[in-house]
Amino acid sequence: MSVGLPEPEAIYPESLFEAEVARIVEAVYGHASLEFALHTHLGLDLAAFVTTACGPAVRMLEAKSYNAPRQGGVGFGDGGGEGPQVDLLLSNPSALRLVDQSVRWVLADATLPRGAARYACFDCAAASQAAMGGVARGKQNTFSLTAPALATTLRT
């Protein structure tokens, strides 16, 4: 990272990783001297309202952390296929392309050592492609760490 921040220490449980992501976002925007307001849990884990040269912008992040409780995957939404993450990924393709301008998913693999390629940052299209069996209501939705959309980012 160009700001020179160290790799996050805590990436599991997910709540600690979310806090680390928030700290990094604050540092990056602060280093760039951008006016911003950071809020948590406005549908997704983190929402940054930023003033840019082109005007105001919203950037949202959903942080996920994997530590092998679900072999090869990390869940999203609730066990019944509900929640804002599921709602977002079930959007029609044109709405998803629009959302992709503002939303990113950040995944950390806590089973890998510090310094390894254990992070992935991806958009909603990649998130949909990485969902085991597709995104659907009525089931626990899970990202496959071996899905092509994630595997090339996580394990190099």
Phi, psi and omega in degrees: 000137186293339180284344178081031179278143177287160176299142179303138177285312186257117177235000176209134005289171187305324180299324177290322177295319177303316179296320178295318178298317178299318179298318180293316179300315178301317181295317181295311179294321177296318179297325179277002180056038177267142173283129182208158172230129183249131179227148179251149172058047171261056185100307173248176187296322187217134176232126178246123175258117192234139171266120179244176178298334180268000181116189182290149179217155175241132176234128181238142180232141172242118182263133177231144181228133182247133175217036174070017175291329177242106188310114175076011181206160177229130185282157172216155188073189177263177183297342180260012178076029179242165176124163183298329179294316179294314178306314181300312184286345176271003178299154177293159186305321181290323177293322179295322177297321178294315179297325181300344177288340185235344188246136173226150175254140178235125183238135175241136177256101183286354178279348180262150182286158174307142180090343178280167176283079186247014180236148173223137174238124187213162181268181183293326178298316178293323178298316178299318180292332183274352181287124179298122179070015181079165179274131181205156173280158175085010179210163172283118178276138186220134172279136174270123179293343179264001177299139181307326181295336181247324188300322181289337178275320185282315187239107180249000000 
